[in-house]
Amino acid sequence: MPHQDREKIKLLQRVKKLRGQMDAVERTLSGNEDCGDQLMLLAAVRGGVNSLMAEVLETHIRFHLVDGAKEQIAPDLAEDLIDLVRAYLK
C-alpha cells in the first residue's frame, strides 16, 4: 500500500473518532449532563482537531514543500516548520 494511502486512512480514522466525540458532546448537551463532563469532552474534541490539523500540515509540508515542489525548501527548514506548527497547535 503506498505511503499516501496509509496516511489518508489514518486521517480518515481520526475524523471518525472526532465524529464520535462530537456525538458524545451532543448527547451530554441534550441530556442535562454535568458541565464539567461537557468541558472535558469539548477539550478532547479540540485536541483531536488540533492533532488532525497538525498531521495534515505536516503531510503538506513533507510532500508539497520538500519532495514534490518545483522550488523545494531545505529538509531542515521543513522540520523546523513542522515543530513550530505542532508547538502552536498544542
N, C-alpha and C positions, 0 to 999 in steps of 0.2 A: 504494500500500500504506500503510495507516495506521501512524502512528508506533509505536503499541503492538505491532503485528505485527512490525515490524522489530526492536524491542527483544527480543521473545520469540525471534525467530530467532537473534539474536546470543547470547542467553543459552543457548539450546539448543546452539549450536555450541561454546560454552565447555564445556558439560557433556560433549559428545562428546570434546573434546580432553582433558579431565580423565580420562575413561574410558580413553582410550588411554594416558595417562601412568600410570594405576594398573595397566593391563595390563603395562606395561614394568616397573613395580615388582615385580609378581608374578613375571614372568619372571626378574628378577635374583635374587629371593629363592629361587626354585626351582632356579636354575642355579649356585649357589655363586659368584656374581659378587663382585667386589671391593666391600668395604664403602663405599669412597669413592664408587663409582658409585651404589650404593643410596642413599646420603645425598643425592647430587646430585639424583637422581630424586625423592626424597621432598621436598626443598626446592622443586623445581619444582611438585609437586602442591600443597604448602602455599601457595605463591604464587598458583597458579591458583585455589584455593578462596577465598583472601582477596580476590582480584580479582573473582571471581564474587559474593561476598558484598557487596563494595563497590558493584557495579553494581546488584544487587537493592535494596540500601538506598537508593541514590541515586534509583532509579526510584520507590521507595515514597515518598520524601520529596517528589520533584517532583510526582507525580501524586496523592498522597493527603493530603499535608500543605499543599501550596501551592495547587494548582489545583482539586482535587476535594473538598476537605474542607468541612464545614459551618463549622468555625471554623479559618480559614486562618492560617498563620504568615507572617510577612513574608518576601519572597524573599531579602533579605539574610541573615536568620537561617537560612533553609534552606541557602544557600550555605555559611555558616559551619559548619553541622551536617555537610554533605557533606564539607567539607575535614577536619573533625575525625575523621569516620569513616574517610576514606581514610588519614589520618596514623596512626590507631590500627591499621589493618589491614596496614600495611607491615611 
